[in-house]
């Protein structure tokens, strides 16, 4: 019986170390590195990334596993004391757990947590297959805890997606900081990257402005009229509308008109305007405009009056400083001239 108790104690100690270390590795692992390794085709990283995308289920599995390990530890101590001493020896039953507590704390909790804390990605990749198997075995019980967790989130009104975005942004900021410390990024590059991630998730429509805030000139008007209209607004572009209607058919860059020797010649050529989906993010919109070398994009609304125009400079400017609320600036911009 004593050998069975020792074997059970050893197995339960390994289980406690496994679940305690996995929990630390799960919270400590860098998702950015997991994603990059998963893109390279590493199966262990793909599996680890898949599990980190289901935090509630994995946490439930770890909690259940830790409780099973603690129960087996208690059972092994009881069996060991019963085989060595008289079953009625209550003193031994009280002293044995006290003597084993420091040993269990060091090797079942503290040491594995310290190891996973120092090398979370490497150790999480190593234990990911076994953790996935255990998750499947404990799935019935884990689903109960997972359901309770989702119900509590719904009752309290907490959005786990927003929490993941916040954690992901903090993790990315840490990666950028480490990259600067080892010389991979210049401070200016780090500033641009951090600001890009701050504005990338914002809806592009929140940074767009109505056509009344942009100089609008009828097609066929002389170039000087476009330049004069653009003096009262700092966007560096002017919208071109159809001569016989208010429909905007394109835009011109003021820099292209300033180099003309004869500004009395009518403007007969203009740039076509790209379309941006109303639900497009600011980061995706900026990348599309950069790829197509567009300075202005149209965001259609439910009706013509709700159409907005997205200027590339309004997306680029926040990258060089602290992003500000574009809505607070709209009212301070001068009303554009219409000719």
C-alpha positions as CSV (number, residue, x, y, z in Angstrom):
1,X,0.0,0.0,0.0
2,X,2.8,2.4,0.8
3,X,4.3,2.0,-2.7
4,X,0.9,2.7,-4.2
5,X,0.5,5.8,-2.1
6,X,4.0,7.0,-3.1
7,X,3.2,6.4,-6.8
8,X,-0.1,8.3,-6.4
9,X,1.7,11.1,-4.7
10,X,4.3,11.4,-7.5
11,X,1.6,11.4,-10.2
12,X,-0.5,13.9,-8.4
13,X,2.5,16.1,-7.9
14,X,3.3,16.0,-11.6
15,X,-0.3,16.9,-12.4
16,X,-0.2,19.8,-10.0
17,X,3.0,21.1,-11.6
18,X,1.6,20.6,-15.1
19,X,-1.6,22.5,-14.5
20,X,0.0,25.2,-12.4
21,X,2.8,25.8,-14.9
22,X,0.4,25.7,-17.9
23,X,-1.8,28.3,-16.4
24,X,1.2,30.7,-16.0
25,X,2.4,29.9,-19.5
26,X,-1.1,30.5,-20.9
27,X,-1.2,34.1,-19.5
28,X,2.5,34.8,-20.0
29,X,2.9,33.5,-23.6
30,X,3.4,36.1,-26.3
31,X,0.6,35.9,-28.9
32,X,2.6,37.8,-31.4
33,X,5.3,35.1,-31.4
34,X,2.7,32.3,-31.5
35,X,1.1,34.0,-34.5
36,X,4.4,34.4,-36.4
37,X,5.5,30.8,-35.7
38,X,2.0,29.6,-36.7
39,X,2.3,31.4,-40.0
40,X,5.6,29.6,-40.6
41,X,3.7,26.3,-40.3
42,X,4.7,25.0,-36.8
43,X,2.0,22.7,-35.6
44,X,2.7,23.1,-31.9
45,X,2.4,26.9,-32.2
46,X,-0.9,26.5,-34.2
47,X,-2.3,24.3,-31.4
48,X,-1.1,26.7,-28.7
49,X,-2.6,29.7,-30.6
50,X,-5.9,27.8,-31.0
51,X,-6.1,27.2,-27.3
52,X,-5.2,30.8,-26.4
53,X,-8.2,31.9,-28.6
54,X,-10.5,30.0,-26.1
55,X,-9.3,31.4,-22.8
56,X,-12.5,30.6,-20.8
57,X,-12.4,26.9,-21.8
58,X,-8.7,26.5,-21.1
59,X,-9.0,28.2,-17.7
60,X,-11.9,26.0,-16.8
61,X,-9.8,22.9,-17.7
62,X,-6.8,24.1,-15.7
63,X,-9.0,24.8,-12.6
64,X,-10.6,21.3,-12.8
65,X,-7.2,19.7,-13.3
66,X,-5.7,21.5,-10.3
67,X,-8.6,20.4,-8.2
68,X,-8.2,16.8,-9.3
69,X,-4.5,17.0,-8.5
70,X,-5.1,18.4,-5.1
71,X,-7.6,15.7,-4.3
72,X,-5.2,13.0,-5.4
73,X,-2.5,14.5,-3.2
74,X,-4.7,14.4,-0.2
75,X,-5.8,10.8,-1.0
76,X,-2.1,9.7,-1.3
77,X,-1.2,11.3,2.0
78,X,-4.2,9.6,3.7
79,X,-3.3,6.2,2.2
80,X,0.4,6.6,3.1
81,X,-0.3,7.6,6.7
82,X,-2.8,4.7,7.0
83,X,-0.3,2.2,5.8
84,X,2.5,3.4,8.1
85,X,0.6,4.1,11.2
86,X,-2.5,3.0,12.9
87,X,-5.7,4.1,11.3
88,X,-6.7,5.7,14.6
89,X,-3.6,7.8,14.8
90,X,-5.1,11.2,14.3
91,X,-1.9,13.0,15.2
92,X,-0.1,11.5,12.2
93,X,-3.0,12.4,9.9
94,X,-2.7,16.1,11.1
95,X,1.1,16.3,11.0
96,X,1.7,14.5,7.7
97,X,-0.1,17.2,5.5
98,X,1.8,20.0,7.4
99,X,5.1,18.3,6.7
100,X,4.3,17.8,3.0
101,X,2.9,21.3,2.4
102,X,6.3,23.0,1.8
103,X,7.4,20.2,-0.5
104,X,4.1,20.4,-2.5
105,X,4.2,24.1,-2.7
106,X,7.8,24.3,-4.0
107,X,7.6,21.4,-6.6
108,X,3.9,21.5,-7.4
109,X,3.3,25.2,-7.6
110,X,6.3,27.6,-7.2
111,X,8.9,25.9,-9.4
112,X,6.7,25.1,-12.4
113,X,5.3,28.6,-12.3
114,X,8.8,30.1,-12.3
115,X,9.8,27.9,-15.2
116,X,6.8,28.8,-17.3
117,X,7.3,32.4,-16.4
118,X,10.8,32.5,-17.7
119,X,10.1,30.5,-20.9
120,X,6.4,30.7,-21.5
121,X,6.3,30.2,-25.3
122,X,8.7,27.3,-25.4
123,X,7.1,25.3,-22.5
124,X,3.6,26.1,-23.7
125,X,4.4,24.6,-27.1
126,X,5.8,21.5,-25.4
127,X,2.7,20.9,-23.3
128,X,0.1,22.1,-25.8
129,X,-0.6,18.6,-27.2
130,X,-1.1,17.0,-23.8
131,X,-3.2,20.0,-22.6
132,X,-5.4,19.6,-25.7
133,X,-6.0,15.9,-24.9
134,X,-6.8,16.7,-21.3
135,X,-9.2,19.5,-22.4
136,X,-11.1,16.9,-24.6
137,X,-11.2,14.5,-21.7
138,X,-12.5,17.1,-19.2
139,X,-14.8,18.7,-21.8
140,X,-18.1,17.8,-20.1
141,X,-17.1,19.4,-16.8
142,X,-15.2,22.3,-18.5
143,X,-18.3,23.2,-20.6
144,X,-20.3,23.7,-17.4
145,X,-17.7,26.2,-16.0
146,X,-17.4,27.8,-19.5
147,X,-21.2,28.3,-19.6
148,X,-21.2,29.8,-16.2
149,X,-18.4,32.2,-17.2
150,X,-20.2,33.3,-20.4
151,X,-23.4,33.8,-18.4
152,X,-21.6,35.9,-15.8
153,X,-20.0,38.0,-18.6
154,X,-23.5,38.6,-20.2
155,X,-25.0,39.5,-16.8
156,X,-22.3,42.0,-15.9
157,X,-22.2,43.4,-19.4
158,X,-18.5,42.7,-19.9
159,X,-17.3,42.2,-23.5
160,X,-14.5,39.6,-23.7
161,X,-13.6,40.9,-27.2
162,X,-12.7,44.3,-25.9
163,X,-10.6,42.7,-23.1
164,X,-8.7,40.7,-25.7
165,X,-8.1,43.8,-27.8
166,X,-6.8,45.7,-24.8
167,X,-4.5,42.8,-23.8
168,X,-3.3,42.5,-27.4
169,X,-2.5,46.2,-27.7
170,X,-0.5,46.1,-24.5
171,X,1.3,43.0,-25.7
172,X,2.1,44.7,-29.0
173,X,3.4,47.8,-27.2
174,X,5.7,45.6,-25.1
175,X,7.0,44.0,-28.3
176,X,7.7,47.4,-29.8
177,X,9.4,48.5,-26.6
178,X,11.7,45.4,-26.6
179,X,12.4,46.0,-30.3
180,X,13.6,49.5,-29.6
181,X,15.7,48.3,-26.7
182,X,17.6,45.8,-28.8
183,X,18.0,48.3,-31.7
184,X,15.5,46.9,-34.2
185,X,13.3,50.1,-34.1
186,X,14.1,53.8,-34.0
187,X,12.1,55.8,-31.5
188,X,10.2,57.5,-34.3
189,X,9.3,54.1,-35.8
190,X,8.1,52.9,-32.5
191,X,6.0,56.1,-32.1
192,X,4.4,55.6,-35.5
193,X,3.7,51.9,-34.8
194,X,2.1,52.6,-31.4
195,X,-0.1,55.4,-32.8
196,X,-1.1,53.2,-35.8
197,X,-2.4,50.5,-33.5
198,X,-4.3,53.1,-31.5
199,X,-6.2,54.4,-34.5
200,X,-6.3,51.3,-36.6
201,X,-9.4,49.8,-34.9
202,X,-11.4,53.0,-35.1
203,X,-14.1,53.1,-37.8
204,X,-12.9,55.1,-40.8
205,X,-16.2,57.0,-40.9
206,X,-15.4,58.6,-37.5
207,X,-12.4,60.4,-39.2
208,X,-14.3,61.4,-42.3
209,X,-15.7,64.9,-42.9
210,X,-18.8,66.1,-44.8
211,X,-18.3,67.7,-48.2
212,X,-19.2,71.1,-46.8
213,X,-15.8,71.1,-45.0
214,X,-13.9,70.7,-48.3
215,X,-13.5,73.2,-51.1
216,X,-15.8,72.2,-54.0
217,X,-15.4,73.7,-57.4
218,X,-17.4,73.0,-60.6
219,X,-15.6,71.2,-63.4
220,X,-14.4,73.5,-66.2
221,X,-13.5,76.4,-63.8
222,X,-10.0,77.9,-64.1
223,X,-7.2,76.4,-62.0
224,X,-7.0,79.7,-60.1
225,X,-10.5,79.2,-58.8
226,X,-9.5,75.9,-57.3
227,X,-6.4,77.4,-55.7
228,X,-8.3,80.3,-54.3
229,X,-11.0,78.0,-52.9
230,X,-8.4,75.8,-51.2
231,X,-6.7,78.8,-49.4
232,X,-9.5,78.7,-46.8
233,X,-9.0,75.1,-45.8
234,X,-5.8,73.1,-45.1
235,X,-6.5,69.8,-46.8
236,X,-4.5,70.4,-50.0
237,X,-7.2,69.1,-52.3
238,X,-10.5,70.3,-53.8
239,X,-13.5,68.3,-54.8
240,X,-14.7,68.6,-58.4
241,X,-18.4,68.6,-59.0
242,X,-20.4,68.3,-62.1
243,X,-21.2,71.7,-63.8
244,X,-24.9,71.1,-63.8
245,X,-25.4,69.4,-60.5
246,X,-24.0,69.0,-57.0
247,X,-22.6,65.5,-57.7
248,X,-19.0,65.1,-56.8
249,X,-17.1,63.4,-59.7
250,X,-13.5,63.6,-58.5
251,X,-10.9,65.7,-56.9
252,X,-7.7,67.6,-57.8
253,X,-4.5,68.2,-55.8
254,X,-3.7,71.8,-55.2
255,X,0.0,71.1,-55.6
256,X,-0.6,70.0,-59.2
257,X,-2.3,73.3,-59.9
258,X,0.3,75.6,-58.2
259,X,3.0,74.6,-60.7
260,X,0.8,75.6,-63.7
261,X,2.1,78.7,-65.5
262,X,-1.4,79.7,-66.7
263,X,-3.9,79.4,-63.9
264,X,-6.7,80.7,-66.1
265,X,-6.9,77.6,-68.1
266,X,-9.9,75.5,-67.2
267,X,-9.5,72.3,-65.2
268,X,-10.6,69.4,-67.5
269,X,-8.8,66.5,-65.8
270,X,-9.2,65.3,-62.2
271,X,-8.5,62.2,-60.2
272,X,-11.0,59.5,-59.7
273,X,-12.1,58.9,-56.1
274,X,-12.0,55.4,-54.5
275,X,-14.8,54.0,-52.4
276,X,-14.4,53.0,-48.8
277,X,-17.0,50.7,-47.1
278,X,-18.9,52.4,-44.2
279,X,-17.7,49.7,-41.7
280,X,-14.1,49.8,-42.8
281,X,-11.5,50.4,-40.1
282,X,-9.2,53.4,-40.3
283,X,-6.1,51.2,-40.5
284,X,-7.4,49.2,-43.5
285,X,-8.6,52.4,-45.2
286,X,-5.2,54.0,-44.7
287,X,-3.4,51.0,-46.2
288,X,-5.8,51.0,-49.2
289,X,-5.3,54.7,-49.9
290,X,-1.5,54.3,-49.6
291,X,-1.5,51.4,-52.0
292,X,-3.6,53.3,-54.6
293,X,-1.9,56.6,-53.9
294,X,-5.2,58.3,-53.2
295,X,-5.6,61.4,-51.1
296,X,-9.4,61.3,-50.9
297,X,-11.9,58.5,-50.5
298,X,-15.7,58.5,-50.5
299,X,-17.7,56.8,-47.8
300,X,-21.3,56.5,-49.0
301,X,-24.1,56.9,-46.5
302,X,-27.7,55.8,-46.4
303,X,-28.6,59.0,-48.3
304,X,-26.6,61.6,-50.3
305,X,-26.6,64.0,-47.4
306,X,-24.8,61.5,-45.2
307,X,-21.9,60.9,-47.6
308,X,-18.5,61.6,-46.0
309,X,-15.0,62.1,-47.4
310,X,-11.9,60.6,-45.9
311,X,-8.7,62.5,-46.3
312,X,-5.4,60.6,-46.1
313,X,-3.7,63.4,-44.2
314,X,-6.3,63.1,-41.4
315,X,-5.2,59.4,-41.1
316,X,-1.5,60.1,-41.3
317,X,-1.3,63.1,-39.0
318,X,-2.2,61.2,-35.8
319,X,0.7,58.8,-36.4
320,X,3.2,61.5,-35.5
321,X,1.7,62.5,-32.2
322,X,-1.0,61.8,-29.7
323,X,-4.2,60.8,-31.5
324,X,-7.1,63.2,-30.9
325,X,-10.8,62.9,-31.4
326,X,-11.5,64.0,-34.9
327,X,-15.1,65.0,-34.0
328,X,-13.8,67.7,-31.8
329,X,-11.9,69.3,-34.7
330,X,-14.7,69.3,-37.2
331,X,-16.4,72.4,-35.8
332,X,-13.2,74.4,-35.7
333,X,-12.4,73.9,-39.4
334,X,-13.5,76.8,-41.7
335,X,-16.4,76.2,-44.0
336,X,-15.2,75.4,-47.5
337,X,-15.8,77.6,-50.5
338,X,-18.0,76.4,-53.3
339,X,-17.6,77.9,-56.7
